[in-house]
Amino acid sequence: MSALDWVNTGASVFTALGTVGAFAVGGVVLYRDRQATARQRAEAAAHAEADRRGQASFVTGWGVSTDSKHYGGHKGGFPMRGPTRIQYTVLNDSDGPVSDAVILIPPEQENGPRGNLNVGFLPPHSDRSTKEPRPDHLEFEFSVPRAVPFFFTDTQGIRWFRDGQGALYEWSDEIDARLSEPLAIVEPEAAPRGLPGGTPGAADA
């Protein structure tokens, strides 16, 4: 093989290596680009979900016995007089109103039907509270403030559900199926803080 043939062969080899290298570099660039695009899409989806849940995340609900040291509806640090009740509160700490708030209260007897307590409309940065009789079997359940399950609708028209652990879910057929057993309708007791027409944030009498 002549020197010229060796030169031509070497040039062909370098050209082939360059082509393979270009493909390799292109593959790495394409892989990284796809990774970056997938990451951007995931971040955009996360931001969209955070925006979607933004208002709802500021809406909470709980109950506490009126004879508990954690009950804040009395003055002077003494429990209220009269029968022990559970004070249910829904707090809307968001910048927009929420509507159709409904608390699922515990049954009067174990394994009985739950109550459906209509709280209604809450303006921004307001709360609604109402008291209901405390069943004997829940004496210790509400000795400290405890999350209660409830529904509400945000300003986007999205229906939300917080369960008894405080977890937030968008309303779905699955949740509807879990709560499909009949619910007794309970009219809430009129209370200064508790209901539409009352004064949000005012102290209990």
C-alpha positions in Angstrom: 0.0 0.0 0.0 1.4 3.3 -1.0 1.8 6.3 1.2 -1.1 8.0 -0.6 -3.3 5.0 0.1 -2.4 5.2 3.8 -3.2 8.9 3.9 -6.6 8.2 2.2 -7.3 5.3 4.6 -6.4 7.5 7.6 -8.6 10.3 6.4 -11.5 7.9 5.9 -11.0 6.5 9.5 -10.9 10.0 11.0 -14.0 11.0 9.0 -15.8 7.9 10.2 -14.7 8.6 13.8 -15.9 12.2 13.4 -19.3 11.1 12.2 -19.7 8.6 15.1 -18.6 11.3 17.5 -21.0 13.7 16.0 -23.8 11.2 16.4 -22.8 10.5 20.0 -22.6 14.2 20.9 -26.0 14.7 19.2 -27.5 11.9 21.1 -26.2 13.3 24.4 -27.5 16.7 23.5 -30.9 15.3 22.5 -31.1 13.2 25.7 -30.3 16.2 27.9 -32.8 18.4 25.9 -35.5 15.8 26.4 -34.7 15.6 30.1 -34.8 19.4 30.4 -38.2 19.5 28.6 -39.6 16.8 30.8 -38.4 18.6 33.9 -39.9 21.9 32.7 -43.2 20.2 32.0 -43.2 18.6 35.5 -42.4 21.9 37.1 -45.1 23.7 35.1 -47.6 21.0 36.1 -46.5 21.3 39.7 -47.0 25.1 39.6 -50.4 24.7 37.9 -51.5 22.3 40.6 -50.2 24.6 43.4 -52.1 27.5 41.8 -55.2 25.3 41.6 -55.0 24.3 45.2 -53.7 27.6 46.4 -56.9 29.0 47.9 -58.2 25.7 49.2 -55.0 25.1 51.1 -55.9 28.0 53.4 -59.3 26.6 54.4 -59.3 24.3 57.5 -61.9 22.9 59.9 -61.8 21.4 63.4 -63.8 20.6 66.5 -63.1 20.8 70.2 -65.1 20.1 73.4 -66.4 23.1 75.3 -65.1 21.6 78.5 -61.6 21.3 77.1 -58.7 23.5 78.3 -58.1 24.1 74.6 -61.5 25.5 74.0 -61.1 29.2 73.1 -64.7 30.3 73.1 -64.9 31.2 76.8 -63.4 34.0 78.8 -61.3 33.9 81.9 -60.0 30.4 81.2 -63.1 28.6 82.5 -65.2 26.2 80.5 -68.7 27.3 79.6 -71.5 26.3 81.9 -74.2 23.9 80.8 -74.1 20.7 78.8 -70.8 19.9 77.1 -70.9 20.5 73.4 -68.5 20.3 70.5 -67.6 23.6 68.9 -67.1 23.1 65.2 -65.1 25.8 63.3 -64.3 26.3 59.6 -61.6 28.9 59.0 -61.1 30.6 55.6 -57.7 32.2 55.8 -57.5 32.8 52.1 -57.9 36.1 50.2 -61.1 35.0 48.5 -64.5 33.8 49.7 -65.6 30.1 49.8 -69.1 28.8 49.7 -71.2 25.8 50.4 -69.1 24.7 53.3 -70.6 21.6 54.9 -69.1 19.7 58.0 -69.7 16.0 58.5 -70.2 15.7 62.2 -69.9 12.5 64.2 -73.0 10.3 64.8 -74.9 10.6 68.1 -74.4 6.9 68.7 -71.5 4.7 67.6 -72.0 3.3 64.1 -75.0 5.6 63.6 -75.5 8.1 60.7 -73.2 11.1 60.6 -74.6 14.6 60.6 -74.4 17.1 57.8 -73.8 20.5 59.2 -74.3 23.4 56.8 -71.9 26.3 57.4 -72.4 28.0 54.1 -70.5 31.1 52.9 -67.3 32.4 54.4 -65.8 35.7 53.4 -62.0 36.1 53.1 -60.1 35.8 56.4 -63.1 34.8 58.4 -64.3 31.8 60.4 -67.7 30.3 61.3 -68.3 28.3 64.5 -71.3 26.5 65.9 -71.8 24.1 68.8 -73.6 20.8 68.8 -74.2 18.3 71.6 -71.2 16.0 72.2 -72.0 12.3 72.2 -70.7 10.5 75.2 -68.6 8.1 73.1 -66.6 11.1 71.9 -65.6 12.4 75.3 -61.9 12.0 74.6 -62.0 12.4 70.8 -62.4 16.2 71.0 -60.5 16.8 74.3 -58.0 18.6 72.0 -58.8 20.3 68.7 -59.3 17.7 66.1 -59.6 18.0 62.3 -63.1 17.3 61.0 -64.2 16.3 57.5 -65.9 19.0 55.5 -66.6 20.2 51.9 -66.4 23.6 50.4 -66.3 25.4 47.0 -63.5 27.8 46.1 -63.7 30.9 43.9 -62.7 28.8 40.8 -65.9 26.7 41.4 -63.8 23.7 42.4 -65.4 21.5 45.1 -62.9 20.3 47.7 -63.0 17.9 50.6 -60.8 17.8 53.7 -60.8 14.5 55.5 -60.6 13.8 59.3 -56.8 13.9 59.0 -56.8 17.3 57.4 -55.7 16.0 54.0 -57.1 18.0 51.0 -58.7 16.4 48.0 -60.6 17.6 45.0 -64.1 16.2 45.0 -64.4 13.0 43.0 -66.7 10.0 42.5 -64.4 8.0 44.7 -64.9 10.3 47.6 -68.7 10.3 46.9 -68.7 6.5 47.0 -66.9 6.5 50.3 -69.4 8.9 51.8 -72.5 7.5 50.1 -74.3 6.3 53.3 -77.3 8.5 54.3 -76.4 11.6 56.3 -78.9 13.0 58.8 -79.5 16.7 58.3 -78.7 18.7 61.4 -79.6 22.4 61.6 -76.8 24.3 63.3 -77.3 26.2 66.5 -77.4 29.9 66.0 -74.2 31.4 67.3 -72.5 34.8 67.0 -69.5 33.4 65.2 -71.1 30.5 63.6 -73.5 31.1 60.7 -74.4 33.3 57.8 -75.7 36.6 59.2 -73.5 36.4 62.2 -70.4 38.4 62.8 -67.2 36.6 61.5 -64.5 36.6 64.1 -66.6 37.9 67.0 -66.2 36.3 70.4 -68.8 33.9 71.6 -71.2 35.1 74.2 
